Amino acid sequence: MFSVGERVMHPGQGLCTVVGFKDSPTPMLILETGSGRGATRLMYPAAQAEKNLHPPVGREEALAVIDGYSELSCDTFTDRNSGLEETHFKKLVKHGVPDSVRVVKTMRARIADAEARSKKPSSYLVRVLRDARERSLEELACALDTTPEDVEAMFVSRGHALDDEA
């Protein structure tokens, strides 16, 4: 079980801090999302916590993902239904790093491919890229005890970028 002060990755909210527990009527974890002026508290069922919440990646894994970005393969999942594709990739984003970083790379490649064919990229590609990028930078920043901007700079210094410009 998680303890007060521990950082966890929530599947829908991203990085959260465990700030307390409530025992009745159903055991719940009290989580705080965001920081500073945008902080929000939410209740999460303790019975589902072990299954759905996970700690952020560790420092070594975070550095390995950043250093290994160029070797990271794109996800090859495709479907004729873009809604099913979006669902697939959103599910991967919820798993956190390294899956969320793989989604960033995949979305960037698909957007670049569409633009190379003089096509406008599907709106879902841009939407999933934005979400995967934010989630990845947030988790990597937590693992490295720095800011998302500093993590972005680490990618750039290695010749990579996680933004929407492919």
Wavefront OBJ file of the C-alpha trace (Angstrom):
o trace
v 0.000 0.000 0.000
v 1.060 3.579 -0.485
v 2.020 5.979 2.281
v 1.380 9.677 2.934
v 3.758 11.847 0.929
v 4.394 9.186 -1.711
v 4.100 10.212 -5.365
v 1.949 7.974 -7.570
v 0.844 7.936 -11.189
v -2.947 8.052 -11.485
v -4.272 6.624 -14.789
v -6.436 9.652 -15.503
v -4.848 12.484 -13.559
v -1.143 11.779 -13.937
v 1.236 12.561 -11.110
v -0.419 12.741 -7.674
v 0.722 12.830 -4.071
v -0.891 10.665 -1.405
v -1.987 13.164 1.268
v -4.143 10.969 3.487
v -6.539 8.086 3.972
v -10.219 7.762 4.812
v -11.550 4.551 6.352
v -15.303 4.890 6.245
v -17.597 3.923 4.747
v -15.129 2.525 2.149
v -11.330 2.754 2.509
v -10.045 5.526 0.266
v -6.738 7.191 -0.540
v -6.815 10.966 -0.631
v -4.697 12.157 -3.555
v -3.635 15.624 -4.570
v -3.032 16.355 -8.222
v -1.017 19.221 -9.600
v 0.825 21.638 -7.422
v 0.495 25.132 -6.107
v -2.540 27.072 -7.246
v -3.853 24.248 -9.468
v -3.880 21.523 -6.808
v -6.987 19.342 -6.671
v -7.856 16.651 -4.130
v -9.582 13.450 -5.080
v -10.570 10.206 -3.425
v -9.380 6.887 -4.840
v -10.689 3.482 -3.681
v -7.957 1.704 -1.694
v -9.106 -1.637 -3.118
v -8.164 -0.481 -6.622
v -4.978 1.357 -5.697
v -2.515 -1.534 -6.029
v -3.962 -2.457 -9.418
v -4.313 0.996 -10.990
v -1.842 3.346 -9.289
v 1.896 2.954 -9.639
v 4.951 4.864 -8.479
v 6.762 6.975 -11.069
v 9.731 5.346 -12.783
v 13.049 5.519 -10.965
v 15.936 7.820 -11.803
v 17.933 5.160 -13.675
v 14.980 4.100 -15.812
v 14.145 7.743 -16.575
v 17.693 8.418 -17.749
v 17.693 5.191 -19.790
v 14.477 6.257 -21.556
v 15.884 9.701 -22.360
v 19.235 8.310 -23.522
v 17.573 5.498 -25.477
v 14.929 7.594 -27.234
v 16.515 7.156 -30.681
v 16.410 3.345 -30.307
v 12.804 3.356 -29.081
v 10.521 1.760 -31.665
v 7.242 3.276 -32.757
v 4.035 1.417 -31.984
v 2.736 -0.230 -35.156
v -0.913 -0.549 -34.092
v -3.314 0.636 -36.777
v -7.023 0.308 -37.328
v -9.396 1.616 -39.975
v -11.314 3.254 -37.139
v -9.366 6.216 -35.772
v -11.433 6.071 -32.565
v -10.066 2.602 -31.825
v -6.540 3.798 -32.555
v -6.988 6.719 -30.179
v -8.298 4.383 -27.461
v -5.281 2.088 -27.915
v -2.778 4.922 -27.564
v -4.580 6.613 -24.660
v -4.452 3.316 -22.786
v -0.682 3.156 -23.315
v -0.280 6.734 -22.065
v -1.981 5.718 -18.810
v 0.733 3.073 -18.278
v 3.276 5.868 -17.948
v 6.940 5.875 -18.932
v 8.300 4.233 -21.065
v 5.011 3.531 -22.888
v 3.975 7.187 -22.872
v 7.311 8.201 -24.440
v 6.841 5.534 -27.136
v 3.417 7.054 -27.867
v 5.028 10.500 -28.218
v 7.516 9.131 -30.734
v 4.769 7.266 -32.613
v 2.479 10.302 -32.819
v 5.340 12.549 -33.972
v 6.225 10.040 -36.713
v 2.603 9.726 -37.862
v 2.129 13.490 -37.934
v 5.369 13.901 -39.922
v 4.240 11.181 -42.332
v 0.888 12.878 -42.930
v 2.562 16.243 -43.480
v 5.093 14.686 -45.881
v 2.110 13.506 -47.958
v 0.649 17.052 -47.850
v -2.188 15.834 -45.634
v -3.500 17.423 -42.496
v -2.777 15.089 -39.534
v -5.816 13.630 -37.809
v -6.870 15.678 -34.804
v -6.566 12.586 -32.610
v -2.830 12.378 -33.407
v -2.267 15.922 -32.153
v -4.478 15.353 -29.109
v -2.767 12.092 -28.100
v 0.680 13.628 -28.703
v -0.137 16.518 -26.364
v -1.402 14.205 -23.613
v 1.459 11.715 -23.949
v 4.034 14.518 -23.961
v 2.631 16.140 -20.817
v 2.363 12.820 -18.981
v 5.883 11.756 -20.005
v 7.538 15.026 -19.017
v 5.666 15.096 -15.702
v 6.709 11.565 -14.730
v 10.308 11.961 -15.918
v 10.621 15.265 -14.049
v 9.421 13.580 -10.853
v 11.893 10.719 -11.325
v 14.781 13.132 -11.907
v 13.683 15.657 -9.269
v 13.602 18.493 -11.771
v 11.102 20.396 -13.917
v 9.381 19.276 -17.104
v 11.230 22.082 -18.912
v 14.568 20.673 -17.753
v 13.570 17.203 -18.966
v 12.617 18.676 -22.345
v 16.046 20.325 -22.455
v 17.657 16.943 -21.765
v 15.894 15.471 -24.804
v 16.877 18.459 -26.954
v 20.523 18.238 -25.847
v 20.503 14.660 -27.170
v 19.040 15.743 -30.504
v 15.415 14.845 -29.749
v 12.279 16.794 -28.952
v 8.966 15.768 -27.451
v 6.992 18.694 -28.831
v 4.502 18.555 -31.678
v 7.069 19.623 -34.242
v 8.357 16.455 -35.877
l 1 2 3 4 5 6 7 8 9 10 11 12 13 14 15 16 17 18 19 20 21 22 23 24 25 26 27 28 29 30 31 32 33 34 35 36 37 38 39 40 41 42 43 44 45 46 47 48 49 50 51 52 53 54 55 56 57 58 59 60 61 62 63 64 65 66 67 68 69 70 71 72 73 74 75 76 77 78 79 80 81 82 83 84 85 86 87 88 89 90 91 92 93 94 95 96 97 98 99 100 101 102 103 104 105 106 107 108 109 110 111 112 113 114 115 116 117 118 119 120 121 122 123 124 125 126 127 128 129 130 131 132 133 134 135 136 137 138 139 140 141 142 143 144 145 146 147 148 149 150 151 152 153 154 155 156 157 158 159 160 161 162 163 164 165 166
